[in-house]
Every structure is written in C-alpha cells, then in structure tokens.
Amino acid sequence: MLFLLACTPTTTRPDFMPLPEAPSVVLYARPPRVAAEVQAWLTAQGLQVELANAQDAYVETAWFEPRSKRSIRGDRDPGDLAGTFKIRCWADPDAPGKSRLTVEAVYRPVLDPSRPERDLEVLVPPGHEGAKLVERMIDELKKKLGT
C-alpha cells in the first residue's frame, strides 16, 4: 500500500508522442540528465522554456520568433506563422545508462482557434531556423554526452 501512495500517476509530458519524422539520437546519459542538459542549452540560446521536468525527461519551449528573438507564451498569435517555432524534447530510456533523445521543432501554418494547437502543428522544413537550432543542439549534446 505504501508503494502505491509513493507513486504519482501524473506527468508533465503531453498526452501525444513526438511526430514520427522528428530527429532522434542515442546519448550516453540517463534521461533526467539529458533533459537538464537540453533545458540549459535551449535557455543559453535565448529560448524561453515553458515546461521542463527532469524526472519526466521532457522539455518544451514557448513559441520563438528568431528574427526578433522573442518568445511568445501560450497559444497566442505569434505573428510570423512560418518563421515562429516551438521545440519539444523527449528523453526516453534506451540501453542501460543511455537515452534516446527525440526533438521536434514545429510551426503552425495556420491559426484556427476551433482546433487543438497540436492538430495544426507541422515539423519545420530542413533549412528552417528551428531545424538548424535542433541540428546544432543534437551535435553539441553528442559531443558533450557521447553517442
């Protein structure tokens, strides 16, 4: 009975999985450490982290407009739909002592308040500022944590 009281069925992770096309990499670190490294890296790049939990190994930024370097919290109109993106990171256990980090940078091609935000999100195309940022983050984490 005590075991059940010690467990919490809640998580800060969203109720959806990463988009299947999102890049992923196996890193030599446990999920909580990977999530902490991701949060620190994104913050150092000037992105505002909207949701982060090392135990759940999940990090999500606010919407980010790279030209103005402005973060937009919540589901407000970001202005430049094509250029504004959000990054979500899931770190899941892989082999012992390793994690699979999956990172998606998404944008919304349209605003439709009648539909859930996730239904409108699309992975940013190659060459987009969000895709470049994800590539840099993965490369730097591979160097720091090993792969």
PyMOL CGO cylinders between C-alpha atoms (Angstrom):
from pymol import cmd
from pymol.cgo import CYLINDER

trace = [
    CYLINDER, 0.00, 0.00, 0.00, 2.82, 2.43, 0.79, 0.3, 1, 1, 1, 1, 1, 1,
    CYLINDER, 2.82, 2.43, 0.79, 4.26, 1.81, -2.67, 0.3, 1, 1, 1, 1, 1, 1,
    CYLINDER, 4.26, 1.81, -2.67, 1.05, 3.00, -4.29, 0.3, 1, 1, 1, 1, 1, 1,
    CYLINDER, 1.05, 3.00, -4.29, 0.99, 6.12, -2.16, 0.3, 1, 1, 1, 1, 1, 1,
    CYLINDER, 0.99, 6.12, -2.16, 4.56, 6.94, -3.16, 0.3, 1, 1, 1, 1, 1, 1,
    CYLINDER, 4.56, 6.94, -3.16, 3.77, 6.77, -6.88, 0.3, 1, 1, 1, 1, 1, 1,
    CYLINDER, 3.77, 6.77, -6.88, 2.17, 9.61, -8.72, 0.3, 1, 1, 1, 1, 1, 1,
    CYLINDER, 2.17, 9.61, -8.72, 0.25, 8.85, -11.90, 0.3, 1, 1, 1, 1, 1, 1,
    CYLINDER, 0.25, 8.85, -11.90, 0.69, 12.39, -13.19, 0.3, 1, 1, 1, 1, 1, 1,
    CYLINDER, 0.69, 12.39, -13.19, 3.30, 13.52, -15.67, 0.3, 1, 1, 1, 1, 1, 1,
    CYLINDER, 3.30, 13.52, -15.67, 4.27, 16.81, -17.21, 0.3, 1, 1, 1, 1, 1, 1,
    CYLINDER, 4.27, 16.81, -17.21, 4.65, 15.15, -20.59, 0.3, 1, 1, 1, 1, 1, 1,
    CYLINDER, 4.65, 15.15, -20.59, 1.94, 15.89, -23.14, 0.3, 1, 1, 1, 1, 1, 1,
    CYLINDER, 1.94, 15.89, -23.14, -0.59, 13.20, -23.99, 0.3, 1, 1, 1, 1, 1, 1,
    CYLINDER, -0.59, 13.20, -23.99, 0.82, 12.88, -27.52, 0.3, 1, 1, 1, 1, 1, 1,
    CYLINDER, 0.82, 12.88, -27.52, 4.01, 11.38, -28.91, 0.3, 1, 1, 1, 1, 1, 1,
    CYLINDER, 4.01, 11.38, -28.91, 6.66, 13.17, -30.98, 0.3, 1, 1, 1, 1, 1, 1,
    CYLINDER, 6.66, 13.17, -30.98, 5.98, 13.45, -34.69, 0.3, 1, 1, 1, 1, 1, 1,
    CYLINDER, 5.98, 13.45, -34.69, 7.37, 10.32, -36.40, 0.3, 1, 1, 1, 1, 1, 1,
    CYLINDER, 7.37, 10.32, -36.40, 9.72, 12.34, -38.63, 0.3, 1, 1, 1, 1, 1, 1,
    CYLINDER, 9.72, 12.34, -38.63, 11.34, 14.12, -35.67, 0.3, 1, 1, 1, 1, 1, 1,
    CYLINDER, 11.34, 14.12, -35.67, 15.09, 13.52, -35.38, 0.3, 1, 1, 1, 1, 1, 1,
    CYLINDER, 15.09, 13.52, -35.38, 16.39, 11.37, -32.55, 0.3, 1, 1, 1, 1, 1, 1,
    CYLINDER, 16.39, 11.37, -32.55, 19.76, 10.32, -31.19, 0.3, 1, 1, 1, 1, 1, 1,
    CYLINDER, 19.76, 10.32, -31.19, 21.01, 7.89, -28.55, 0.3, 1, 1, 1, 1, 1, 1,
    CYLINDER, 21.01, 7.89, -28.55, 23.16, 9.62, -25.91, 0.3, 1, 1, 1, 1, 1, 1,
    CYLINDER, 23.16, 9.62, -25.91, 25.36, 8.22, -23.12, 0.3, 1, 1, 1, 1, 1, 1,
    CYLINDER, 25.36, 8.22, -23.12, 23.40, 9.68, -20.21, 0.3, 1, 1, 1, 1, 1, 1,
    CYLINDER, 23.40, 9.68, -20.21, 20.25, 8.86, -18.29, 0.3, 1, 1, 1, 1, 1, 1,
    CYLINDER, 20.25, 8.86, -18.29, 17.01, 10.66, -19.26, 0.3, 1, 1, 1, 1, 1, 1,
    CYLINDER, 17.01, 10.66, -19.26, 16.93, 13.15, -16.33, 0.3, 1, 1, 1, 1, 1, 1,
    CYLINDER, 16.93, 13.15, -16.33, 20.46, 14.35, -17.12, 0.3, 1, 1, 1, 1, 1, 1,
    CYLINDER, 20.46, 14.35, -17.12, 19.68, 14.65, -20.84, 0.3, 1, 1, 1, 1, 1, 1,
    CYLINDER, 19.68, 14.65, -20.84, 16.57, 16.73, -20.05, 0.3, 1, 1, 1, 1, 1, 1,
    CYLINDER, 16.57, 16.73, -20.05, 18.58, 19.02, -17.75, 0.3, 1, 1, 1, 1, 1, 1,
    CYLINDER, 18.58, 19.02, -17.75, 21.27, 19.48, -20.44, 0.3, 1, 1, 1, 1, 1, 1,
    CYLINDER, 21.27, 19.48, -20.44, 18.61, 20.22, -23.07, 0.3, 1, 1, 1, 1, 1, 1,
    CYLINDER, 18.61, 20.22, -23.07, 16.93, 22.81, -20.84, 0.3, 1, 1, 1, 1, 1, 1,
    CYLINDER, 16.93, 22.81, -20.84, 20.25, 24.53, -20.10, 0.3, 1, 1, 1, 1, 1, 1,
    CYLINDER, 20.25, 24.53, -20.10, 21.25, 24.54, -23.78, 0.3, 1, 1, 1, 1, 1, 1,
    CYLINDER, 21.25, 24.54, -23.78, 17.95, 25.97, -25.00, 0.3, 1, 1, 1, 1, 1, 1,
    CYLINDER, 17.95, 25.97, -25.00, 17.98, 28.66, -22.32, 0.3, 1, 1, 1, 1, 1, 1,
    CYLINDER, 17.98, 28.66, -22.32, 21.55, 29.60, -23.26, 0.3, 1, 1, 1, 1, 1, 1,
    CYLINDER, 21.55, 29.60, -23.26, 20.37, 30.07, -26.87, 0.3, 1, 1, 1, 1, 1, 1,
    CYLINDER, 20.37, 30.07, -26.87, 17.79, 32.62, -25.72, 0.3, 1, 1, 1, 1, 1, 1,
    CYLINDER, 17.79, 32.62, -25.72, 14.67, 30.45, -25.91, 0.3, 1, 1, 1, 1, 1, 1,
    CYLINDER, 14.67, 30.45, -25.91, 12.18, 30.64, -23.07, 0.3, 1, 1, 1, 1, 1, 1,
    CYLINDER, 12.18, 30.64, -23.07, 11.45, 27.19, -21.63, 0.3, 1, 1, 1, 1, 1, 1,
    CYLINDER, 11.45, 27.19, -21.63, 7.72, 26.92, -20.97, 0.3, 1, 1, 1, 1, 1, 1,
    CYLINDER, 7.72, 26.92, -20.97, 7.69, 23.44, -19.45, 0.3, 1, 1, 1, 1, 1, 1,
    CYLINDER, 7.69, 23.44, -19.45, 10.55, 21.31, -18.14, 0.3, 1, 1, 1, 1, 1, 1,
    CYLINDER, 10.55, 21.31, -18.14, 10.77, 18.37, -15.80, 0.3, 1, 1, 1, 1, 1, 1,
    CYLINDER, 10.77, 18.37, -15.80, 13.99, 16.39, -15.42, 0.3, 1, 1, 1, 1, 1, 1,
    CYLINDER, 13.99, 16.39, -15.42, 12.22, 13.41, -13.79, 0.3, 1, 1, 1, 1, 1, 1,
    CYLINDER, 12.22, 13.41, -13.79, 9.75, 13.16, -16.68, 0.3, 1, 1, 1, 1, 1, 1,
    CYLINDER, 9.75, 13.16, -16.68, 12.65, 13.88, -19.07, 0.3, 1, 1, 1, 1, 1, 1,
    CYLINDER, 12.65, 13.88, -19.07, 10.62, 16.38, -21.07, 0.3, 1, 1, 1, 1, 1, 1,
    CYLINDER, 10.62, 16.38, -21.07, 11.35, 19.96, -22.17, 0.3, 1, 1, 1, 1, 1, 1,
    CYLINDER, 11.35, 19.96, -22.17, 9.14, 22.34, -24.17, 0.3, 1, 1, 1, 1, 1, 1,
    CYLINDER, 9.14, 22.34, -24.17, 9.88, 25.91, -25.20, 0.3, 1, 1, 1, 1, 1, 1,
    CYLINDER, 9.88, 25.91, -25.20, 7.48, 28.77, -25.74, 0.3, 1, 1, 1, 1, 1, 1,
    CYLINDER, 7.48, 28.77, -25.74, 6.91, 29.78, -29.37, 0.3, 1, 1, 1, 1, 1, 1,
    CYLINDER, 6.91, 29.78, -29.37, 10.06, 31.54, -30.61, 0.3, 1, 1, 1, 1, 1, 1,
    CYLINDER, 10.06, 31.54, -30.61, 10.36, 34.14, -33.36, 0.3, 1, 1, 1, 1, 1, 1,
    CYLINDER, 10.36, 34.14, -33.36, 14.05, 34.09, -34.40, 0.3, 1, 1, 1, 1, 1, 1,
    CYLINDER, 14.05, 34.09, -34.40, 14.18, 37.43, -36.24, 0.3, 1, 1, 1, 1, 1, 1,
    CYLINDER, 14.18, 37.43, -36.24, 13.09, 39.42, -33.19, 0.3, 1, 1, 1, 1, 1, 1,
    CYLINDER, 13.09, 39.42, -33.19, 14.45, 36.79, -30.75, 0.3, 1, 1, 1, 1, 1, 1,
    CYLINDER, 14.45, 36.79, -30.75, 11.10, 37.00, -28.98, 0.3, 1, 1, 1, 1, 1, 1,
    CYLINDER, 11.10, 37.00, -28.98, 9.35, 34.20, -27.09, 0.3, 1, 1, 1, 1, 1, 1,
    CYLINDER, 9.35, 34.20, -27.09, 5.56, 34.01, -27.10, 0.3, 1, 1, 1, 1, 1, 1,
    CYLINDER, 5.56, 34.01, -27.10, 3.93, 32.02, -24.30, 0.3, 1, 1, 1, 1, 1, 1,
    CYLINDER, 3.93, 32.02, -24.30, 0.70, 30.09, -24.68, 0.3, 1, 1, 1, 1, 1, 1,
    CYLINDER, 0.70, 30.09, -24.68, -1.30, 29.78, -27.88, 0.3, 1, 1, 1, 1, 1, 1,
    CYLINDER, -1.30, 29.78, -27.88, -1.45, 33.48, -28.78, 0.3, 1, 1, 1, 1, 1, 1,
    CYLINDER, -1.45, 33.48, -28.78, -0.98, 34.63, -32.36, 0.3, 1, 1, 1, 1, 1, 1,
    CYLINDER, -0.98, 34.63, -32.36, 2.80, 34.63, -32.88, 0.3, 1, 1, 1, 1, 1, 1,
    CYLINDER, 2.80, 34.63, -32.88, 2.66, 36.96, -35.88, 0.3, 1, 1, 1, 1, 1, 1,
    CYLINDER, 2.66, 36.96, -35.88, 5.03, 35.34, -38.38, 0.3, 1, 1, 1, 1, 1, 1,
    CYLINDER, 5.03, 35.34, -38.38, 3.48, 31.86, -38.57, 0.3, 1, 1, 1, 1, 1, 1,
    CYLINDER, 3.48, 31.86, -38.57, 6.05, 30.37, -40.97, 0.3, 1, 1, 1, 1, 1, 1,
    CYLINDER, 6.05, 30.37, -40.97, 9.07, 31.63, -39.04, 0.3, 1, 1, 1, 1, 1, 1,
    CYLINDER, 9.07, 31.63, -39.04, 7.89, 31.08, -35.46, 0.3, 1, 1, 1, 1, 1, 1,
    CYLINDER, 7.89, 31.08, -35.46, 8.59, 27.66, -33.95, 0.3, 1, 1, 1, 1, 1, 1,
    CYLINDER, 8.59, 27.66, -33.95, 8.38, 25.65, -30.74, 0.3, 1, 1, 1, 1, 1, 1,
    CYLINDER, 8.38, 25.65, -30.74, 10.80, 22.91, -29.66, 0.3, 1, 1, 1, 1, 1, 1,
    CYLINDER, 10.80, 22.91, -29.66, 9.77, 19.81, -27.70, 0.3, 1, 1, 1, 1, 1, 1,
    CYLINDER, 9.77, 19.81, -27.70, 12.23, 17.21, -26.41, 0.3, 1, 1, 1, 1, 1, 1,
    CYLINDER, 12.23, 17.21, -26.41, 11.56, 13.74, -25.05, 0.3, 1, 1, 1, 1, 1, 1,
    CYLINDER, 11.56, 13.74, -25.05, 14.41, 11.74, -23.43, 0.3, 1, 1, 1, 1, 1, 1,
    CYLINDER, 14.41, 11.74, -23.43, 13.48, 8.08, -23.07, 0.3, 1, 1, 1, 1, 1, 1,
    CYLINDER, 13.48, 8.08, -23.07, 15.47, 5.18, -21.62, 0.3, 1, 1, 1, 1, 1, 1,
    CYLINDER, 15.47, 5.18, -21.62, 17.38, 3.18, -24.21, 0.3, 1, 1, 1, 1, 1, 1,
    CYLINDER, 17.38, 3.18, -24.21, 20.13, 0.70, -23.31, 0.3, 1, 1, 1, 1, 1, 1,
    CYLINDER, 20.13, 0.70, -23.31, 21.35, 0.81, -19.66, 0.3, 1, 1, 1, 1, 1, 1,
    CYLINDER, 21.35, 0.81, -19.66, 22.84, 4.24, -18.96, 0.3, 1, 1, 1, 1, 1, 1,
    CYLINDER, 22.84, 4.24, -18.96, 21.69, 5.63, -22.31, 0.3, 1, 1, 1, 1, 1, 1,
    CYLINDER, 21.69, 5.63, -22.31, 18.78, 7.72, -23.53, 0.3, 1, 1, 1, 1, 1, 1,
    CYLINDER, 18.78, 7.72, -23.53, 17.04, 8.24, -26.83, 0.3, 1, 1, 1, 1, 1, 1,
    CYLINDER, 17.04, 8.24, -26.83, 16.50, 11.95, -27.28, 0.3, 1, 1, 1, 1, 1, 1,
    CYLINDER, 16.50, 11.95, -27.28, 13.76, 12.88, -29.74, 0.3, 1, 1, 1, 1, 1, 1,
    CYLINDER, 13.76, 12.88, -29.74, 13.50, 16.54, -30.69, 0.3, 1, 1, 1, 1, 1, 1,
    CYLINDER, 13.50, 16.54, -30.69, 10.79, 18.20, -32.72, 0.3, 1, 1, 1, 1, 1, 1,
    CYLINDER, 10.79, 18.20, -32.72, 10.73, 21.78, -33.93, 0.3, 1, 1, 1, 1, 1, 1,
    CYLINDER, 10.73, 21.78, -33.93, 7.21, 22.61, -35.09, 0.3, 1, 1, 1, 1, 1, 1,
    CYLINDER, 7.21, 22.61, -35.09, 5.36, 25.56, -36.55, 0.3, 1, 1, 1, 1, 1, 1,
    CYLINDER, 5.36, 25.56, -36.55, 1.71, 26.28, -37.30, 0.3, 1, 1, 1, 1, 1, 1,
    CYLINDER, 1.71, 26.28, -37.30, 0.98, 27.09, -40.95, 0.3, 1, 1, 1, 1, 1, 1,
    CYLINDER, 0.98, 27.09, -40.95, -2.49, 28.38, -39.96, 0.3, 1, 1, 1, 1, 1, 1,
    CYLINDER, -2.49, 28.38, -39.96, -4.28, 29.62, -36.86, 0.3, 1, 1, 1, 1, 1, 1,
    CYLINDER, -4.28, 29.62, -36.86, -7.63, 28.01, -36.16, 0.3, 1, 1, 1, 1, 1, 1,
    CYLINDER, -7.63, 28.01, -36.16, -8.99, 28.53, -32.64, 0.3, 1, 1, 1, 1, 1, 1,
    CYLINDER, -8.99, 28.53, -32.64, -11.61, 25.83, -33.23, 0.3, 1, 1, 1, 1, 1, 1,
    CYLINDER, -11.61, 25.83, -33.23, -8.92, 23.12, -33.42, 0.3, 1, 1, 1, 1, 1, 1,
    CYLINDER, -8.92, 23.12, -33.42, -6.41, 21.94, -30.81, 0.3, 1, 1, 1, 1, 1, 1,
    CYLINDER, -6.41, 21.94, -30.81, -2.96, 23.51, -31.24, 0.3, 1, 1, 1, 1, 1, 1,
    CYLINDER, -2.96, 23.51, -31.24, -1.30, 20.11, -31.80, 0.3, 1, 1, 1, 1, 1, 1,
    CYLINDER, -1.30, 20.11, -31.80, -3.58, 19.35, -34.77, 0.3, 1, 1, 1, 1, 1, 1,
    CYLINDER, -3.58, 19.35, -34.77, -2.20, 22.42, -36.55, 0.3, 1, 1, 1, 1, 1, 1,
    CYLINDER, -2.20, 22.42, -36.55, 1.50, 21.75, -35.92, 0.3, 1, 1, 1, 1, 1, 1,
    CYLINDER, 1.50, 21.75, -35.92, 3.89, 20.62, -38.64, 0.3, 1, 1, 1, 1, 1, 1,
    CYLINDER, 3.89, 20.62, -38.64, 7.57, 19.75, -38.38, 0.3, 1, 1, 1, 1, 1, 1,
    CYLINDER, 7.57, 19.75, -38.38, 9.67, 22.67, -39.64, 0.3, 1, 1, 1, 1, 1, 1,
    CYLINDER, 9.67, 22.67, -39.64, 11.26, 22.02, -43.05, 0.3, 1, 1, 1, 1, 1, 1,
    CYLINDER, 11.26, 22.02, -43.05, 15.02, 21.49, -43.49, 0.3, 1, 1, 1, 1, 1, 1,
    CYLINDER, 15.02, 21.49, -43.49, 16.86, 24.82, -43.57, 0.3, 1, 1, 1, 1, 1, 1,
    CYLINDER, 16.86, 24.82, -43.57, 14.30, 26.50, -41.28, 0.3, 1, 1, 1, 1, 1, 1,
    CYLINDER, 14.30, 26.50, -41.28, 15.80, 28.33, -38.26, 0.3, 1, 1, 1, 1, 1, 1,
    CYLINDER, 15.80, 28.33, -38.26, 14.13, 25.80, -35.95, 0.3, 1, 1, 1, 1, 1, 1,
    CYLINDER, 14.13, 25.80, -35.95, 15.66, 22.85, -37.84, 0.3, 1, 1, 1, 1, 1, 1,
    CYLINDER, 15.66, 22.85, -37.84, 19.10, 24.47, -37.74, 0.3, 1, 1, 1, 1, 1, 1,
    CYLINDER, 19.10, 24.47, -37.74, 18.81, 25.02, -34.00, 0.3, 1, 1, 1, 1, 1, 1,
    CYLINDER, 18.81, 25.02, -34.00, 17.80, 21.39, -33.42, 0.3, 1, 1, 1, 1, 1, 1,
    CYLINDER, 17.80, 21.39, -33.42, 20.76, 20.17, -35.51, 0.3, 1, 1, 1, 1, 1, 1,
    CYLINDER, 20.76, 20.17, -35.51, 23.16, 22.34, -33.50, 0.3, 1, 1, 1, 1, 1, 1,
    CYLINDER, 23.16, 22.34, -33.50, 21.72, 21.16, -30.20, 0.3, 1, 1, 1, 1, 1, 1,
    CYLINDER, 21.72, 21.16, -30.20, 21.96, 17.49, -31.16, 0.3, 1, 1, 1, 1, 1, 1,
    CYLINDER, 21.96, 17.49, -31.16, 25.54, 17.93, -32.41, 0.3, 1, 1, 1, 1, 1, 1,
    CYLINDER, 25.54, 17.93, -32.41, 26.62, 19.70, -29.22, 0.3, 1, 1, 1, 1, 1, 1,
    CYLINDER, 26.62, 19.70, -29.22, 24.91, 17.14, -26.96, 0.3, 1, 1, 1, 1, 1, 1,
    CYLINDER, 24.91, 17.14, -26.96, 26.57, 14.31, -28.89, 0.3, 1, 1, 1, 1, 1, 1,
    CYLINDER, 26.57, 14.31, -28.89, 29.96, 15.92, -28.24, 0.3, 1, 1, 1, 1, 1, 1,
    CYLINDER, 29.96, 15.92, -28.24, 29.22, 16.56, -24.58, 0.3, 1, 1, 1, 1, 1, 1,
    CYLINDER, 29.22, 16.56, -24.58, 27.47, 13.30, -23.63, 0.3, 1, 1, 1, 1, 1, 1,
    CYLINDER, 27.47, 13.30, -23.63, 28.73, 10.89, -26.28, 0.3, 1, 1, 1, 1, 1, 1,
    CYLINDER, 28.73, 10.89, -26.28, 26.81, 8.71, -28.67, 0.3, 1, 1, 1, 1, 1, 1,
]
cmd.load_cgo(trace, "trace")
